[in-house]
Amino acid sequence: MPLGERNWDKSESRYCGVETEFHDDMPQLLAYNISSGGFDFVVAPLMDPSYRPSLMGKDCGGSGVLPFAGSDLVLSPSQWSSHVVGKVSPWIDLDSEDEILRIDSETTLKQEIAWASHLSLQACLLPAPKGTSCANYARCVNQILLGLNNMKLWLRIPLLKTDDDSIDVNSIHPVDSWELWNSFRMLCEHHSQLSIALDILSSIPSANSLGRWFGESVRAAIMDTDSFLTNARGYPCLSKRHQKLVAGYFNHSVQIVVSGKPIHGLPSGGTDLAADHNDRNFDAVQRHPLRPYLDYIGYLYQKMDPLPEQERFELGYRDFLQSPLQPLMDNLEAQTYETFEKDAVKYIQYQRAICKALQDTVPEEKASTLTIVLMVVGAGRGPLVRASLQAAEETGRKLKIYAVEKNPNAIVTLHSLVKLEGWEDTVTIISSDMRHWDASEKADILVSELLGSFGDNELSPECLDGAQRFLKDDGISIPSSYTSFIQPVTASKLYNDVKSHKDLVHFETAYVVKLHNVARLAASQPVFTFTHPNKSSKGSNQRHKKLRFEIPSDTGSAMVHGFAGYFDATLYKDVHLGIEPSTATPNMFSWFAIFFPLRTPVIVHSGSTLEVHFWRCCSPTKVWYEWCVTSPCPSPIHNSNGRSYWVGL
Amino acid sequence: MPLGERNWDKSESRYCGVETEFHDDMPQLLAYNISSGGFDFVVAPLMDPSYRPSLMGKDCGGSGVLPFAGSDLVLSPSQWSSHVVGKVSPWIDLDSEDEILRIDSETTLKQEIAWASHLSLQACLLPAPKGTSCANYARCVNQILLGLNNMKLWLRIPLLKTDDDSIDVNSIHPVDSWELWNSFRMLCEHHSQLSIALDILSSIPSANSLGRWFGESVRAAIMDTDSFLTNARGYPCLSKRHQKLVAGYFNHSVQIVVSGKPIHGLPSGGTDLAADHNDRNFDAVQRHPLRPYLDYIGYLYQKMDPLPEQERFELGYRDFLQSPLQPLMDNLEAQTYETFEKDAVKYIQYQRAICKALQDTVPEEKASTLTIVLMVVGAGRGPLVRASLQAAEETGRKLKIYAVEKNPNAIVTLHSLVKLEGWEDTVTIISSDMRHWDASEKADILVSELLGSFGDNELSPECLDGAQRFLKDDGISIPSSYTSFIQPVTASKLYNDVKSHKDLVHFETAYVVKLHNVARLAASQPVFTFTHPNKSSKGSNQRHKKLRFEIPSDTGSAMVHGFAGYFDATLYKDVHLGIEPSTATPNMFSWFAIFFPLRTPVIVHSGSTLEVHFWRCCSPTKVWYEWCVTSPCPSPIHNSNGRSYWVGL
């Protein structure tokens, strides 16, 4: 049964497994561990551990029956697939110097995976590579992956990284198990069915180092009983750092698997039971010796803070790639307006900014005599018109509003809104593209919300450059400026989703995405800034920026699958609005991040620098980005000439 | 006119160019340098060097006429394309800190290339990047390349590499211009129309470092007059090392371009002419001031050793990828037999080996009484039968020969050969696959030639394992063993040819190829060895080999596009035969090398190690290789499960 009641949590992490020894009676193994023990699934060997292909006499009966744990008929298909993760024989070593062991290992691995596939198991656990060299193991697993059904392979990897400053003098190189994983998955070409089961040890690496794994395909965290402490009452518990780590796993769909002998908390049965738990004397009436560990994991699961409502609403969007809107080329649909208009926080910020701008435009003493001309350019269905009127009311300023909108469908709504609210005397509706409207008077204040997740990516600069003709020389633009930001991320799920299209176009496209299973490898840095009104004579909106990211040295090496992009906009003076993580406006949901993929992920080694170039290019008909990495190793220029992804003018 | 008479040489390197200053009268420039001066082409600026887009008054006439050197009509289309390489304005600097210069540079570059395309020039020379950063220059060139006609772009790169042990204490990093080229071409994604023009300076780097460039796309070597010495008679000449380098360029289709002011050899006109040569006072009667340099280059060209006949025959095969034969699955055609039977050297080696084996099998004193049973397996149209009979005659041994051949078409030829030569008493023809023939007696000697360029790649091991059933226990196999070898190579031409297919299959296929424009980066190392007869009980022909190549540190960094493969076979005792470069059998032409490409070329940095794995995998129906790189950075496993390339059993 799941760890607890969090009914919005549909992720795998509400299930907890247990690693078991080989048992040839699978139904009894399930009865003991699941029906009675309370675990959700077992990670169990499928093959007698004493089996070696080379020891099978070639003519000993010739029955060809391999020593598997029971036949496929001992459990129902759904029991096999829901409750059993196959554990591949841990003795296999495909990179051994011993040729017989190597060949036995390859044979056994292929036999066990074939059997597990036959049973339609959801996953098999592969033992960790024995040494630092894993090429032959990876070659064999890669062959298997290419012919595999839907089954996942979880490669067991100890969660281990020695700090550079605590290197054992006897070991030549610092150990970082991520490197081993990385070699293995690169050899297997980032195969989407190859995942990780992390072995959690009693000591865990630095937070930065742990963070890397949240962008990798980790499916399970195996908690050895050794990694638990003992509380005052003799029960198992975890250190604060381990607790935080487990909470992170719950939050990232990583399943916990309890493993090892019970060495804490002996509430019933005493030491005898503990000593006996590997025997075949499964007494369903007795309490499962690992139950205290499961109970503690369940306790941690249930004590987690509930997810905020907004986050729950966005669960379905996590790590789901969406094409950015093209609101200039396309007309938005009613549903899209509906969604964005609900973002109260955004309009509160606009109203604050407009209030300040109104007060600065007309001093208090002239408030009743002067009328301020305010134009909402890109008025949509009217939320910024409303915010402007509320700001006028709040500050006691007199307003004349022009609501300029190019979408004829939104104009219909605007008209009925004005009529409904009785705004006819104040609001004039203009059905026109702001770049072409011939205004009859000039504005004191230009209010717009044309921002994309990357700031300028919905062509706010080009639209506002066109609109500033009808802004007075001392007029105010809200927003007055905006800046895009990027940061390098590990995002294996997004990478594989992009790769699954098997074309260049998808690797050279930016996506809007609610980033979740992602590791942010360095603080974000500003890319392009646009200021309005734009007084520069050059007036080019082309940009080029070179950025250098330093990955913290305690992170270790990491894989960069692409860049997360954000924006921050200054609406007016100190009123800002944005999604850049360190300054993001709380509880605003109009924008997810943007993701720029890399065609070939780049490994950045511990303490080294990632140098990146971003360009914003413009032609008479379109705007696009190009990007590349120049260090540690040059990548191709992505999206040259906007061949794959562009925004139409 | 070409540099000299080597009528087999159809390569570009028989032409010599000259770099000129800007001149607005192109016909006069050609008359002076080509008709009169003797050069084959000019590398000439197309645009007035004082032009800057930002200095053009926006309304100064508005004629829009750019200051190009004449209109397209001043030369015929064929004159433009045969005699003019466009030289892009050298002042451009797309990575300058100065934004105006940067924008002017981009505009000018695009205008000049557009003009050169309009003229259908064969190539344009791009100035060398100004600093170590070239991302914006590369981004712009990449945009141009993606829309370019057939014109080539030659990026000018100084041939410069400081030795690690002679680093100027003031410079932080050693300089290696290859790194600059490498960044540029990686950013441009190895575009096949982007090539190199090397600037040859008075001092040149080590031989290993120079060697790298022979695998790169070098189209021209620009020899500055500064790089020449003065001989006893006051004429220009080159140092021995420069001479050797130029000979290398002649041999690799690299065109020489003479550049600079005349500073040696003033046979006519004296210093005045030299001082004036940049003036517009082109007097066609006067000798061209750079003529002595051209004459010296022509002298070097003509004094080169003529190419051996075999090499001339193979000129058309240089760097041309061929699929390996599948002689087991397919039957060879008459033309193929015809070609290979002409390889006298190969059969002489076989005859020598057979002689020794005959003498060892039957001592001299029993030569007249004992008959040796010799089987030629894979007899084809009979050349090894003939070699065996000649060996018998030479050694005075008595032979009974079985000629086993699976190709029914070759059997026809064999029968007529035996009849024609009157060998009926000695030779028995068996029309059968050697793996299935039920022999009536056992052989003393088994002779075969089933070797591919990579030794075992035409399945000699599988065939001979099948045939050894009818070899006596103390019988001899000729060959007695063979070993494959590989070495890492730079081979940009081959890489681009593979890439042009735009699929995975071609990147996971091995090709037979006459390697020429290739840099061999490290000595070759043995991969797989097979010994016959094969007495091991395991009898598996699967293999796995890990190899570590150290690139000599004075090479500098280099690009590995794949691996050149060879074989060496021990026919019998000290008689060997093979194509491994350090031990290759001279004047044998039956085998070119084999080439295993890498899907993504790997950069190996100076002094670091390249670790490579090769597997030979076998299934009941096919044999295939898999390969990967594991260091400096893991590649995908190539050709997993033989999905792209395999040899049928």
Interface residues (C-beta under 8 A of the other chain):
Chain A: I103 S133 A135 N136 A138 R139 N142 Q143 L146 G147 N182 S183 M186 L187 C188 E189 S540 H544 K546 T600 I603 H613 W615 E626 C628 T630 C633 P634 S635 P636 I637 S640 N641 R643
Chain B: I103 S133 A135 N136 A138 R139 N142 Q143 L146 G147 N182 S183 M186 L187 C188 E189 S540 H544 K546 T600 I603 H613 W615 E626 C628 T630 C633 P634 S635 P636 I637 S640 N641 R643
